[in-house]
Amino acid sequence: MQISPHSSPQDNDVHIDFITAASNLRAENYGISPATWMMSKRIAGRIVPAIITTTAAVAGLACLEIYKLVWGCQDLSCYRNSNINLSTCLLLRVQPPPAPTYRVGPSSLGKYSWGTPRGQWHLLQDNVRGTQGKEVAVHCHCPIRP
């Protein structure tokens, strides 16, 4: 068996030639000084690690919130909105504000409410119809709960 190194796209200079040519054409359109081949290679080499780092951080933060859903946390104070800025090394996690609630007749309905018990949507629909005098269709998207 013979083992040989795999050639990755970074080792192929044709890609850097294209990036340099395309960036110099764009620079010409906007009156920016053109980039050298080495400058284009350096900039392109920094983009991939930045994308990988950002993607891993966002996936990790999303998984933290999914764990809370799986564990059945019903309290809003358990959850966090996350904002990450890699250029300033900032990770900001804040408690989300409660969703707005709308009064419809004697009932109130929020954007993230789990809905009314089955069979009672007609009551909500009757309340809306009675207060506004119009025919109203009520559609509910209720997530599946264990």
N, C-alpha and C positions, 0 to 999 in steps of 0.2 A: 504494500500500500504506500502511496506517495501523497504527502500532504503539501499543498501549495497555498499561499495567501490568496484571499478573495479580493478582487479589485472593487472598491466601493466607488460610488459616483464622485466622492471628493478627490479621488486620485486621478480622475479623468479631467484634463484641462479643457476639453471642449465645452463643458458646462460653464466654467468660469469665463471662457471666451465669449459665450453667448450672453451671460449676465453683464459682462463689461460692455459689450456692444449695445445691448438694450438700455443699460443705465446711461451710457454716453449719449444715445439718441434722445432719451428723455431729458437729460441735462441740457442738451442743445435747444430743445423746445422751450425750456424754462429759463434759459440764460444762466445756468449753474455751471461751474467749472467741471470738466470731465474727470472721471476717476481713472486711475491707473489699474492695470491688471492685478497687481499685488494688493491694492486697496480693496478692490472688489472681492478678491479671495478672502481677505481678512474679515470683511463685513459679512459675507455669506457664511463663513465658518462660525460666526457668533450667533447667527439667527437660530440654527437648529437646537443648540443647547438651551437657548432662552425659551423656545416653544415647548421643549420637553419638560423643563422645570415648571413652567406655568401650567401645563396640562396636568402634571402630577399633583401640583398643589391644589388645583381646582377639583380634581377627582377625589383627593383625600378629604377636602372640606365637605364635598357633597356626600361622601360616604358617612361622615360623622353625623350628618343630619338624617340620613336614611336609617342608621342604627336606631335613632330615637323614635322614628316611625315604627320600625319593626318591634321595638320594645314596648310600644303602645303608650308613649308619653302623650297625655292629653293637655297638659299645661303649656301655655304659650311661652312661659319663661324658660322652658327647657331648650327651645330652639334659638338659633342665631342666624343673622344675616352676616355674611362674610365679605370683606372687600380686601383684596390683596393688590399691592403695588410693588413690583419687584425693583423698580428704578429707585425708590426711596426706602426700600426694606421695611415696608409698612404692612402689617396684618391687622385689620380692624374687624372685630366681631361684636356686633351689637344685637340687643334683643329687638325682634321685629315689633312694630306697633300692631295693635289689634286691627283686624279688618273692619271696614265700615259696615254698619248695620243699618238696614233700611226698614222703616215701619210701613207695613202694608195692612191697613185696617187694624185689627187688634193684634196681629202677628208681627214679628220682626224676623227679618231674613238677612243673613250676612253672606259675604262672598264665599267664605270658606266654611259655612255651616254645613253640618252633615245632613241637613234636610229634616223635614218633618216626618213623623212616623208614617208608614205605608197606609194608603187609603185616605189621608187627610189633605192631599194636594188640592182636592176639589174644594175644600173649605177656604184655602188660601186663594184659589181662583175665584171663588164667589165673593170674597172680601174685596179683591181688586176690581171685579166687575161692578160690585155695588158702589164703590167709592168713586169710580171714574166713568161709569156708564158705558163702557166699551167692552167688546168681546176680547178676552185675553187668553192666550195659550201659555201655560206654565210648563217650562222644560226644566228638568233637574238632572244634573250630572252628579251623581253620588258615588264617591269612591267605595270600593269594596272594603269592608271592615271585618276583621276576624271576630 
